[in-house]
Amino acid sequence: MSTPRPVLVVDFGAQYAQLIARRVREARVYSEIVPHSMSVAEMLARDPAAIVLSGGPASVYEPGAPQVDPALFDAGVPMLGICYGFQAMARALGGEVAHTGQREFGGTQLSLAGSGGELLGGLPEQQIVWMSHGDCVTVAPDGFIVTANSPHAPVAAFEDVANRRAGVQFHPEVRHTQHGQHVLERFLHSMAGIEPMWTPAGIIDDQVAAIRAQVGDAQVICGLSGGVDSAVAAALVHRAVGDQLTCVFVDHGLLRAGEAEQVEKDYVAATGIRLKVVDAADRFLTALAGVTDPEAKRKIIGREFIRVFEAAAREIDAERHVEFLVQGTLYPDVVESGGGTGTANIKSHHNVGGLPDDLEFWLIEPLRTLFKDEVRALGATIGLPEAMVWRHPFPGPGLAIRIIGEVTRDRLDLLRAADKIARDELTAAGLDRGVWQFPVVLLADVRSVGVQGDGRTYGHPVVLRPVSSEDAMTADWSRLPYDLVAKVSTRITNEVPEINRVVLDVTSKPPGTIEWE
C-alpha cells in the first residue's frame, strides 16, 4: 500500500488541530496538518482527498485574521469547516458572521433542524456538543441548508451536499461532543467518499518498502531506549533489512525495575534483532555525583549518552561500515518543530545533533507521519511484547529527574522499589491503559516524621503522580480509586522501610508539568 491521498487539516491556530488529524486517522483515513498560510496551489499539489478547516482563536473580523482563499472552493475538493473554519468558510462563500455578544463555551445543547442532513441525520434531535466561540454564523451561504442550531448560534451546522461541503460550529473532535466521531466519519466516508484504508498492516507494508528502497544493502544502527517509539522504529527497519541493522542499548542505570531486561531479553526474543548492550551505569552515576539541579542533571545525562553511543557506533562502524541511523521521531514532533507539512520523505544527509562531525549518517524516521496511538497499533501488529507496546512514556533522563536531590545508587534502588509497587498495582487493577503516565517521585532531600512499630522514623516521602492525557500537551490527574491509592501507599510504606509517607499529586497541566523536574 502506498501512502493514500491525504485529508489536509488546515491549522488556523487551533489547540485542537492535532486532535482533528488524529480523529480523522481513527476513521482509518490518512491526514496531514498544513498551516493556513500555505497557498491554495500548494494544498492542491498534494492532491487532497478532502480538506478540514480547523478552529482558531481569532475573530474572522479582526485585522490580519486568517481567511480562506475563495479559490480553494473552486477546486471541487470536499470540505468541512470546524468552529473558526466554519465561520471562515461561511464568510468566504457569501454567508454572514456576526459578533452578537452571546458566547458559548463548553457543553452546549445542539438542536437539529429538519432531518439533520447528511452529517447529523439519524442522530438525536437534542445532543450535547462542545462549543468555544464568540462570533456566530447568522446567515448560511447560498446553496447551503441549515442542519442545526444552538441557544446562541442560529446556524450551528450547514451543508451543501451537491458540492460536498459542510461546516459545524462545535468541535466534533473532542470527546465531550457526544456524537463527534460519528459526524467526522459521516463527512469522510459518506460526503467525501473516502474509503477507510489507513490500517496498521498497510502502514507496515508501505514503510518496509520505503526503507528497503532507501537503504539497499547498507548497514544501519539504532539506539534503543526501551520505549515504544524506538522499539517500533527498529522493528520496522529490521523487517525491511534484517541483519543489516544493529541496535545499541545504552543502560545508563536510570531505568525502572525490569526495563533493561525487557530490552535485552524479551525484545530480542520477539524480533531477532542484533543488539549491542553497553552497561554504563557506573559512568553515569559518577558524572551525576553531587548534582542536584534538574537542568544540570539533564545536560550531564545527555552529554554522557552521546559519548557512550558515539563509542559504540565507532566500534560497530569499524566492523561493518554504517551509513544509516534510525530515529523514532513521531508526527507531533514534526508539527511542533515547525515541520508540519506532512511530508513522509526520509530526511536527507543529516548529522544527528550532538554527534561529532566525523560521525555522519543518513537518517531514517519510519514513524515520522504517525501519532503515538498509531505507533502502539503498529507495535502490536508486528508482535512486540505487550508490556513494551503499552509502556507509559518515560523521560530520557530516566529516574534521575524523579529523584529530587542528588542521584545515588541507594536512592535509585528506593525509587525503583516504590515505582514497581505502584506500577504492579495499577496493572493488577486493570487501569494501565487508562493512565497516560504514573511517575513516582522520591523527595530525597526531604525527611518526614513517621511511626513504624513502636518507634519514630525519619524517612523519605514519595509522590504518586498519575495523569491522564492524549498528547501530554495538557493533562489532568487521574482519579484512581481510593482503595487502589491506599493499597499502593500501604505496600510502599511496609515494603520499602526507608519510605514512610506517600502523597498524591492532584495538579493539572497547566499549571504544573507532568514530571517534577
C-alpha positions, 0 to 999 in steps of 0.5 A, spaced: 500 500 500 502 506 498 501 512 502 493 514 500 491 521 498 491 525 504 485 529 508 489 536 509 487 539 516 488 546 515 491 549 522 488 556 523 491 556 530 487 551 533 489 547 540 485 542 537 488 541 530 492 535 532 486 532 535 482 533 528 488 529 524 488 524 529 480 523 529 480 523 522 486 517 522 481 513 527 476 513 521 482 509 518 483 515 513 490 518 512 491 526 514 496 531 514 496 538 518 498 544 513 498 551 516 493 556 513 498 560 510 500 555 505 497 557 498 491 554 495 496 551 489 500 548 494 494 544 498 492 542 491 499 539 489 498 534 494 492 532 491 487 532 497 482 527 498 478 532 502 480 538 506 478 540 514 478 547 516 480 547 523 478 552 529 482 558 531 482 563 536 481 569 532 475 573 530 474 572 522 473 580 523 479 582 526 485 585 522 490 580 519 485 574 521 486 568 517 481 567 511 480 562 506 482 563 499 475 563 495 479 559 490 480 553 494 472 552 493 473 552 486 477 546 486 471 541 487 475 538 493 470 536 499 470 540 505 468 541 512 469 547 516 470 546 524 468 552 529 473 558 526 473 554 519 466 554 519 465 561 520 471 562 515 468 558 510 461 561 511 464 568 510 468 566 504 462 563 500 457 569 501 454 567 508 454 572 514 458 572 521 456 576 526 459 578 533 452 578 537 455 578 544 452 571 546 458 566 547 458 559 548 463 555 551 463 548 553 457 543 553 452 546 549 445 543 547 445 542 539 438 542 536 437 539 529 433 542 524 429 538 519 432 531 518 439 533 520 442 532 513 447 528 511 452 529 517 447 529 523 441 525 520 439 519 524 442 522 530 438 525 536 434 531 535 437 534 542 445 532 543 450 535 547 456 538 543 462 542 545 462 549 543 468 555 544 466 561 540 464 568 540 462 570 533 456 566 530 454 564 523 447 568 522 446 567 515 448 560 511 451 561 504 447 560 498 446 553 496 447 551 503 441 548 508 441 549 515 442 542 519 442 545 526 442 550 531 444 552 538 441 557 544 446 562 541 448 560 534 442 560 529 446 556 524 450 551 528 451 546 522 450 547 514 451 543 508 451 543 501 451 536 499 451 537 491 458 540 492 460 536 498 461 541 503 459 542 510 461 546 516 459 545 524 460 550 529 462 545 535 468 541 535 466 534 533 473 532 535 473 532 542 470 527 546 465 531 550 461 532 543 457 526 544 456 524 537 463 527 534 466 521 531 460 519 528 459 526 524 467 526 522 466 519 519 459 521 516 463 527 512 469 522 510 466 516 508 459 518 506 460 526 503 467 525 501 467 518 499 473 516 502 474 509 503 477 507 510 484 504 508 489 507 513 490 500 517 496 498 521 498 492 516 498 497 510 502 502 514 507 496 515 507 494 508 508 501 505 514 503 510 518 496 509 518 498 502 520 505 503 526 503 507 528 497 503 528 502 497 532 507 501 537 503 504 539 497 499 544 493 502 547 498 507 548 497 514 544 501 519 544 502 527 539 504 532 539 506 539 534 503 543 531 506 549 526 501 551 520 505 549 515 504 544 517 509 539 524 506 538 522 499 539 517 500 533 522 504 529 527 498 529 522 493 528 520 496 522 527 497 519 529 490 521 523 487 517 525 491 511 533 489 512 534 484 517 541 483 519 543 489 516 541 493 522 544 493 529 541 496 535 545 499 541 542 499 548 545 504 552 543 502 560 545 508 563 542 505 570 536 510 570 531 505 568 525 502 572 525 495 575 525 490 569 526 495 563 533 493 561 531 486 561 525 487 557 530 490 552 535 485 552 531 479 553 524 479 551 525 484 545 530 480 542 526 474 543 520 477 539 524 480 533 531 477 532 534 483 532 542 484 533 543 488 539 549 491 542 548 492 550 553 497 553 552 497 561 554 504 563 551 505 569 557 506 573 559 512 568 553 515 569 552 515 576 559 518 577 558 524 572 551 525 576 555 525 583 553 531 587 548 534 582 542 536 584 539 541 579 534 538 574 537 542 568 544 540 570 542 533 571 539 533 564 545 536 560 550 531 564 545 525 562 545 527 555 552 529 554 554 522 557 549 518 552 552 521 546 559 519 548 557 512 550 553 511 543 558 515 539 563 509 542 559 504 540 557 506 533 565 507 532 566 500 534 560 497 530 562 502 524 569 499 524 566 492 523 561 493 518 561 500 515 554 504 517 551 509 513 544 509 516 541 511 523 534 510 525 530 515 529 523 514 532 521 521 531 513 521 531 508 526 527 507 531 533 514 532 533 514 534 526 508 539 527 511 542 533 518 543 530 515 547 525 515 541 520 508 540 519 507 539 512 506 532 512 511 530 508 513 522 509 520 523 505 526 520 509 530 526 511 536 527 507 544 527 509 543 529 516 548 529 522 544 527 528 545 533 533 550 532 538 554 527 534 561 529 532 562 531 525 566 525 523 560 521 525 555 522 519 549 518 517 543 518 513 537 518 517 531 514 517 524 516 521 519 510 519 514 513 524 515 520 522 507 521 519 504 517 525 501 519 532 503 515 538 496 511 538 498 509 531 505 507 533 502 502 539 497 499 533 503 498 529 507 495 535 502 490 536 501 488 529 508 486 528 508 482 535 512 486 540 511 484 547 505 487 550 508 490 556 513 494 551 507 496 546 503 499 552 509 502 556 507 509 559 512 514 556 518 515 560 523 521 560 530 520 557 533 522 563 530 516 566 529 516 574 534 521 575 529 527 574 524 523 579 529 523 584 529 530 587 536 531 590 542 528 588 542 521 584 545 515 588 545 508 587 541 507 594 536 512 592 535 509 585 534 502 588 528 506 593 525 509 587 525 503 583 522 499 589 516 504 590 515 505 582 514 497 581 509 497 587 505 502 584 506 500 577 504 492 579 498 495 582 495 499 577 496 493 572 493 488 577 487 493 577 486 493 570 487 501 569 494 501 565 491 503 559 487 508 562 493 512 565 497 516 560 503 516 565 504 514 573 511 517 575 513 516 582 517 521 585 522 520 591 523 527 595 530 525 597 532 531 600 526 531 604 525 527 611 518 526 614 516 524 621 513 517 621 511 511 626 513 504 624 512 499 630 513 502 636 518 507 634 519 514 630 522 514 623 525 519 619 524 517 612 523 519 605 516 521 602 514 519 595 509 522 590 504 518 586 503 522 580 498 519 575 495 523 569 491 522 564 492 525 557 492 524 549 498 528 547 501 530 554 500 537 551 495 538 557 493 533 562 489 532 568 490 527 574 487 521 574 482 519 579 484 512 581 480 509 586 481 510 593 482 503 595 487 502 589 491 509 592 491 506 599 493 499 597 499 502 593 501 507 599 500 501 604 505 496 600 510 502 599 510 504 606 511 496 609 515 494 603 520 499 602 522 501 610 526 507 608 519 510 605 514 512 610 509 517 607 506 517 600 502 523 597 498 524 591 499 529 586 492 532 584 495 538 579 493 539 572 497 541 566 497 547 566 499 549 571 504 544 573 508 539 568 507 532 568 514 530 571 517 534 577 523 536 574 
